[in-house]
Amino acid sequence: MRVVLVGPCGAGKSTIARELAHRGIDAVVVGQEHSIVRDLWRRPDPDLVVFLDASLETVRARRGADWPEWLYRTEQERLAEARAHADLVLDTGRFSVEEVVQRIVAALERGGAREDGGSS
């Protein structure tokens, strides 16, 4: 199964993809937040779409206190469709990397049933 990860910069997409790959799961990071193509996340033909959310405060803690709010807001607008169609929404500021990975694995085991796991 292919897992597509989308979310704002600083949400942990690359970290989660790496951890899923270590478990033998095909995880693809889609830079939807950088694209005006609203359905870019569909292109890798995902079996499961995971929206990794992070608040502006979390992003600033990870990327620097001067991370611009306007950029964060722009990314959120570009991500709106992906979030609306995500099978799983997780706030990476609330969960550890391992907890996020466990929730994704559980969703795969359930067959991708939609869940909102503490989005911000």
C-alpha positions as CSV (number, residue, x, y, z in Angstrom):
1,M,0.0,0.0,0.0
2,R,1.1,3.5,-0.8
3,V,0.8,6.2,1.9
4,V,0.9,9.9,0.8
5,L,1.9,12.4,3.4
6,V,0.9,16.1,3.0
7,G,1.0,19.0,5.4
8,P,2.6,22.3,6.0
9,C,6.4,22.9,6.2
10,G,7.7,21.7,9.5
11,A,4.9,19.2,10.1
12,G,7.3,16.3,10.0
13,K,6.5,14.7,6.6
14,S,10.1,13.7,5.8
15,T,10.6,12.3,9.3
16,I,7.4,10.2,9.2
17,A,8.2,9.0,5.7
18,R,11.6,7.8,6.8
19,E,10.1,6.0,9.8
20,L,7.4,4.3,7.7
21,A,10.1,3.3,5.1
22,H,12.0,1.6,7.9
23,R,8.9,-0.5,8.5
24,G,8.7,-1.4,4.8
25,I,5.8,0.9,4.1
26,D,5.8,2.8,0.8
27,A,5.5,6.5,1.9
28,V,5.5,9.4,-0.5
29,V,5.9,13.0,0.6
30,V,3.9,15.4,-1.6
31,G,4.9,19.0,-1.5
32,Q,1.3,20.1,-1.9
33,E,2.0,23.2,0.3
34,H,4.3,24.5,-2.5
35,S,1.9,23.9,-5.4
36,I,-1.1,25.6,-6.8
37,V,-2.2,22.3,-8.3
38,R,-4.9,21.5,-5.8
39,D,-4.9,17.7,-6.3
40,L,-1.2,17.1,-6.6
41,W,-1.6,14.7,-3.6
42,R,-3.6,12.4,-5.9
43,R,-0.9,11.9,-8.5
44,P,1.1,9.2,-6.7
45,D,-2.1,7.1,-6.6
46,P,-2.3,6.8,-2.8
47,D,-4.1,4.0,-0.9
48,L,-4.0,6.2,2.2
49,V,-3.7,10.0,2.4
50,V,-2.3,11.3,5.7
51,F,-2.5,15.0,6.5
52,L,0.2,15.9,9.0
53,D,-0.9,19.0,10.7
54,A,1.1,21.4,12.8
55,S,0.1,24.7,14.3
56,L,2.1,27.9,13.5
57,E,3.6,27.7,17.0
58,T,4.8,24.2,16.3
59,V,6.2,25.1,12.9
60,R,8.0,28.1,14.5
61,A,9.5,25.9,17.2
62,R,10.8,23.5,14.5
63,R,11.8,26.1,11.8
64,G,12.6,29.2,13.7
65,A,10.6,31.9,15.6
66,D,10.6,34.1,12.5
67,W,8.7,31.7,10.3
68,P,6.2,34.0,8.5
69,E,2.5,33.7,9.4
70,W,1.6,34.7,5.8
71,L,3.5,31.7,4.5
72,Y,1.9,29.4,6.9
73,R,-1.6,30.7,5.9
74,T,-0.8,30.4,2.2
75,E,0.3,26.8,2.8
76,Q,-2.9,26.1,4.7
77,E,-5.0,27.4,1.7
78,R,-3.0,25.2,-0.7
79,L,-3.5,22.2,1.5
80,A,-7.3,22.6,2.0
81,E,-8.4,20.1,-0.5
82,A,-5.8,17.5,0.6
83,R,-7.0,17.9,4.2
84,A,-10.6,17.6,3.2
85,H,-9.9,14.3,1.4
86,A,-7.4,12.9,3.9
87,D,-8.1,9.5,5.4
88,L,-6.1,10.4,8.5
89,V,-5.4,13.9,10.0
90,L,-2.8,14.0,12.8
91,D,-1.5,17.0,14.7
92,T,2.3,16.3,14.9
93,G,2.6,18.9,17.7
94,R,0.5,16.7,20.0
95,F,2.0,13.3,19.2
96,S,5.5,11.9,19.1
97,V,7.0,10.5,15.9
98,E,6.3,7.0,17.1
99,E,2.7,7.8,18.0
100,V,2.1,9.2,14.5
101,V,3.6,6.2,12.9
102,Q,1.6,3.8,15.1
103,R,-1.6,5.6,14.1
104,I,-0.8,5.4,10.4
105,V,0.0,1.7,10.7
106,A,-3.3,1.2,12.5
107,A,-5.1,3.0,9.8
108,L,-3.5,0.8,7.2
109,E,-4.6,-2.3,9.2
110,R,-8.1,-0.9,9.3
111,G,-8.1,-0.5,5.5
112,G,-7.8,3.3,5.6
113,A,-11.0,4.2,7.5
114,R,-11.1,8.0,8.0
115,E,-10.0,9.3,11.3
116,D,-9.2,12.8,12.7
117,G,-6.6,12.2,15.3
118,G,-6.2,15.5,17.1
119,S,-5.9,18.0,14.4
120,S,-5.2,21.6,15.4
